[in-house]
Amino acid sequence: MELPFAESWRIKMVEPIRMSTRAEREQWLREAHNNVFQLKAEQVYIDCLTDSGTGAMSDRQWSALMLGDESYAGATSFYKLEEVIKRLFGMQYVIPTHQGRAAENVLFSYLVKEGQVIPGNAHFDTTKGHIESRKARAVDVTTDDAKDTQLEVPFKGNVSLEKLERVLAENRGRVPFMVLTVTNNTVGGQPVSMENIRETCALCHRYDVPVVMDSARFAENAYFIKTREPGYADKTIKEITAEMYSHVDAMTMSAKKDGIVNMGGFIGFKNKEWYEGAKLYCIPFEGYITYGGMNGRDMNALAVGLDENTEFDNLHTRIHQVQYLASKLDEYGIPYQRPAGGHAIFVDADKVLSNVPKEEFPAQTLTCELYLEAGIRGCEIGYILADRDPVTRENRFGGLDLLRLCIARRVYTDNHMNVIAAALKNVYDRRHEITRGVAIEWEAPLMRHFTVQLRRLG
C-alpha cells in the first residue's frame, strides 16, 4: 500500500498552550478594542496572525546561532550570509536590515520621489505605506483572476501585462522601478509563474524600468512553479530560484518568512550604483553595512535557513499542512481564495458574512468571531488594511476582504488545523445570525490596521 504523508522533521522541544474560556475571550477582546493585534500572546490558543518570525528554527539553525560573530564591522556572520545570497539569488551586493519593511525603508528612501508611480502586483501594506508616505503612488497591476476567489487557476498572483504596459506608457520618466511580489500575499498567498516573471521583467526593461522582487515567500513561489508550471517538475527549488532572480534587478526580503528566522531581512542588488546609494540610508537608519540591524547570530541562522528552505522536502511538508486545512474547509463548504496558497488560507469574508455591509468590515468581524469561538487569532487582509485613499480620504472598498489564517512554519500539527477548521465551521453555521460588524473609533493616518480601535455594532 502507498505510505501516508509524514512531516520531514521530528519534534525536539514543545511549548505549552492553554485554551481560555469564552467569557475570558470576550473581556480580552473588548480590552483590545476588537483589534486582535492588541491581544497578549498568552490570550491566544492557536496563533494564525502571521507567519512572520513565528517559525520554529532547526537544530542546524540553533547551532549556527551559537557561532554568531557580533563584531560591529566585518563580522564573519555577514560574509556567511552574503555567500548564500549570492549563490541562491545571484545578487552581487547585499545590505542586511532588521526586517523587510526596513529593507523597503532604506531602498525607497534612495529611489522614491514625490509624484512618481510604482506599479506592482498588489503591494503589501508596508510597501504601499512606504510609497505613499513619500507622496508617490502605488498602482496595482495584478491579473483580474485574483478578484474571483472561487476561480481555480494556478498563478493568481500574476501581473497583468496589459495593465502594467498602460502604467509604463502613461508615466514615462516617472516610474523608478516596479515591485514584483512572490508569492502575492495581498491576494491570498498566490504564486507568480516563471513565464509571467520573465515577461513582466522583459516588458519593464523595454521601458528602462528596473524590477525589484519582494521576496518574503520566494521559496514557496518556487515550489508552486515546480509543482504547477509545465517544464519545471524535474528542476530543484534552488535551480528554480536562480532562474526567477536572473530576470530581476534587485530584491527586498523579510527573512522572517522563508528564511525561517525570528528577525531579519536584507536588500540584494545587481546594480552597484543602487547599492552605493542605499548604503547612505542604511547607516543612519539601520546600522553599519555589515550588520544593518541584524545580530551576527541571526545572520548565521538566516544563512542556514535560506539553504534549508530551498529544499523540496521542507517546503512540501509546510505547504501540505496549508492544503490539509484547505481540504477541511472544502469539507465544510467554507469559501476561501482558491487554490490554497503557500503560507495561509484566506477566507472570503464577503461570502461568509454576506449580511454584514462592507462599511462594517466583514473580514474584521469574522476575525473577531473566530477568536471568540476558539481563541484562534487570524488577521484581516481587507478593507481596514487597505487604508484610506491618500487624496479623497475615503475607505478603499474595491479589493478583496479576507480573513488570513497564517500557518507558522514547523510549529503546529494537523490536529491544530482540525481545531481551526471546526471553529470556522461553527462560525459559518451561524453566519446568518451575524448582521452587524464593527465601526472605527480611532485610526492612525497610515497602516491603521495595526493599532485601529473598533466598536462592535448591534
Steps between C-alpha positions, in 0.01 A plus 500: 500500500603861449659654809312790664650849508727587795691812599863533390613576856477370858395704804775575753342767722142593590333815633176471703188689388169544683141524384316790668129535576251687285445754780875567522526551124207739495664715767843489337361594158311796649819617670682465166238723330406211271846506343672163537842664457445645846446162670771356722658184365393295802138591420527310170458122460606452137676800350442549127557875504812472284768263378757779544764412757282229654662191348698239693872500425680173434780342703744617232374857534527492880854364465592780258347752741759411764785574258383852414770765464380824661782720368367845413674506161607214276339220702556152362123445534437765234730331253330162561165661425635689200637178350161327522315799350746522210473127437119472520393829343795620296504836681850649507441758773319445832379729779354328808204665675302412809193395296325543166341837564841631601637377167223693326566808712870504411451427130198724448667789683756493222272424203152643560423868437179702526270465201643170379297188420597150614301214343480163672293185530297601806755678719495385860402754766853602602611527138207721413552699820865569420400616151207719603681654797749637244210652302538252216224276368475120514303352207370143509558305177395153619311271265122519533495125573593588858170681557293180472582295809323189368682492165747210484805620306857413602665844500258760630789718619602580142547849363258616231736600221230719345450696823874527555573629148226760534661632820848498346383674180296766679770582754824500301781646708298476823537127575822440696439124527231236518432277804442133415379306806549121523281350631231766488383533861230764457294290257523183706854363496473436128809418290643664189598275211851494355351599163338805659819594686694481174244697297445762771872570530547510124216752467637722778849487352366609159387817678833525688324428829685271747315228692530448877378163622323498838632164613349416839355171373718435195561132590129425514464669161778278363317194642183593311697553179646152545164335573267703274694637200587276204871440451610542863408170668854366473676818609611555859369788710846657491510479120155658473599772745809585295290529186239721672764748613691497173229727360485769772729785595474504879313340789369583842433226750331456831704200611248426775296294254692278261828558683339343811655739752331708767645829378692614195495612139720632225527682167678335209629693199645426160556872445797650688362853461183405689708324765718807555193726518313278745806470724461869582162425660592167659757649736273763665183285489623147571869486587832430337476325164632163622230462764226745401273433798572128536697317766780279376326196648182578302701537178649156565155349559365669187781368283408146610124566474522619140686185404261272691185659365610467140482123534183331370423280804487794739268699272284198421434437870412863558269545200335162557378626839341808341336276240377268775321791668354597162364146457318528833344831396394336172330229705306766692423716194687805626613731215864611480738632235551201274727319446656497847815710519832415657496666840136556593135444430314818406131462587266710283322701768263670254362158412489370860349808669283610209258680735771735632533810278846582370494827696502286816807298395392133461854354515582678825166387639577140401844533661336598828239222477766233445698621800190499720412151379829326580781742584638483145665823387487575128561823312279720284641550152231721358326831531665613823846401382435681169507833687336813365569654163781754561317766296129453571546344848218260418522133598624282216235232451602387152712196588450169675394475864674196644568334833859374478590193704879479488665170587833535681776284357577177692287607800151343495371149425209395281292468817530876541375535141199287598422738785527804272269340245243393760495846657450661160219256427326599823514866399397414144198304621365807680611753236145616423460610861790744463351811341709779645874558495738754651554874480825693522536708816864602447752439224853598407541696175717227345508120540206529738422130539780442752358743757142577394238509776161356413152480650264205451165597351169337583 
